[in-house]
Amino acid sequence: QVRLVESGGGLVQPGGALRLSCAASGTYFSVNAMGWYRQGPGKQRELVASMTTGGTPTYADSVKGRFTISRDNGRSTVYLEMNSLKPEDTAVYYCYADILSSPRAPSGGYWGQGTQVTVSS
């Protein structure tokens, strides 16, 4: 069973910073792309940032210049450094990964349980 576990969420004042982490665990053949989505109150889930295995990042326009995505050398852990946080960044942040469980089957998408980020004065 493959699992994604997030950590690092919390309560922070506007202008503050948080670092989110997500690690893949269990049995799998390889981890392909990984990324972060978020879902704010009354909003749809949206892509925040993603990174390919090769290290190519993609960012939503709303977080460009403030957030930085990175991965470890083993490609099984993804981080999201969030700076200059705004109240509109308040959301549950979900880790996503495209994982190849076995070379005999196509890869599939996996989601973490989510971690709450609240930005408030």
C-alpha positions in Angstrom: 0.0 0.0 0.0 1.4 3.4 -1.0 0.8 6.4 1.2 1.6 10.1 1.1 2.0 11.9 4.4 2.0 15.6 4.7 3.3 17.8 7.6 4.2 21.4 8.3 0.8 23.1 8.3 -0.3 25.5 11.0 -1.4 29.0 12.0 0.7 31.9 10.8 0.2 35.7 10.6 0.2 37.5 7.2 3.7 37.9 5.9 4.9 34.8 7.7 6.3 31.5 6.3 5.7 27.8 6.5 7.4 24.8 5.0 5.3 21.8 4.0 6.7 18.3 3.5 5.3 15.2 1.9 6.9 11.8 1.9 5.8 8.7 -0.1 6.0 5.4 1.8 5.0 1.8 1.2 5.8 -0.4 -1.7 6.2 1.2 -5.1 8.5 1.0 -8.1 9.1 4.7 -8.7 7.6 8.1 -8.1 7.1 10.3 -11.1 5.7 13.9 -10.8 4.8 15.3 -7.4 3.0 18.4 -6.4 0.8 20.4 -4.1 -2.9 21.3 -4.4 -5.0 23.3 -2.0 -8.7 23.8 -1.3 -9.8 26.9 0.5 -13.2 27.5 2.2 -15.9 27.4 -0.4 -13.5 26.9 -3.2 -12.5 24.2 -5.6 -9.3 22.3 -5.3 -6.5 24.0 -7.3 -3.0 23.2 -8.3 -0.4 25.2 -6.4 2.9 23.8 -7.6 4.3 20.7 -9.2 7.6 19.2 -10.2 8.6 16.5 -12.6 11.1 13.8 -11.8 13.7 15.8 -13.7 13.1 18.9 -11.6 11.0 21.1 -13.8 8.7 23.2 -11.6 5.3 24.7 -12.4 3.5 27.3 -10.2 0.1 28.9 -10.1 0.2 32.6 -10.9 -1.2 33.4 -7.4 1.9 32.0 -5.7 4.6 32.7 -8.2 7.5 34.5 -6.5 6.3 33.5 -3.0 6.3 29.7 -3.0 9.1 27.3 -3.9 8.7 23.6 -4.6 11.6 21.2 -4.3 12.3 17.4 -4.1 14.9 15.3 -2.4 17.5 13.5 -4.4 15.6 10.2 -4.1 12.5 11.9 -5.6 10.2 10.4 -3.0 9.8 13.6 -0.9 8.4 16.9 -2.0 8.5 20.3 -0.1 6.7 23.5 -0.4 8.4 26.6 1.0 5.7 29.3 1.5 6.8 32.9 2.1 4.9 36.2 2.4 1.8 34.3 3.2 -1.6 36.0 2.7 -5.0 35.4 4.2 -6.2 34.1 0.8 -3.6 31.3 1.1 -5.7 29.8 3.9 -6.6 26.3 2.7 -6.1 22.6 3.2 -3.0 21.7 1.3 -2.8 18.2 -0.3 0.2 16.4 -1.6 -0.1 14.6 -4.9 2.1 12.1 -6.6 2.0 10.1 -9.8 3.4 6.7 -8.6 4.3 3.6 -10.6 3.4 0.8 -8.1 4.8 -1.9 -10.4 6.5 -2.0 -13.8 3.6 -4.3 -14.9 0.9 -1.6 -14.5 0.4 2.0 -15.5 1.2 4.7 -12.9 -1.6 6.2 -10.9 -2.4 9.3 -8.8 -2.2 9.3 -5.0 -3.3 11.9 -2.5 -2.1 12.8 1.0 -4.6 13.4 3.8 -4.1 17.1 3.7 -2.6 19.6 6.1 -4.3 22.8 7.3 -2.7 26.2 6.6 -4.4 29.2 8.2 -3.1 32.7 7.6 -4.8 35.2 10.0 -3.9 38.3 12.0 
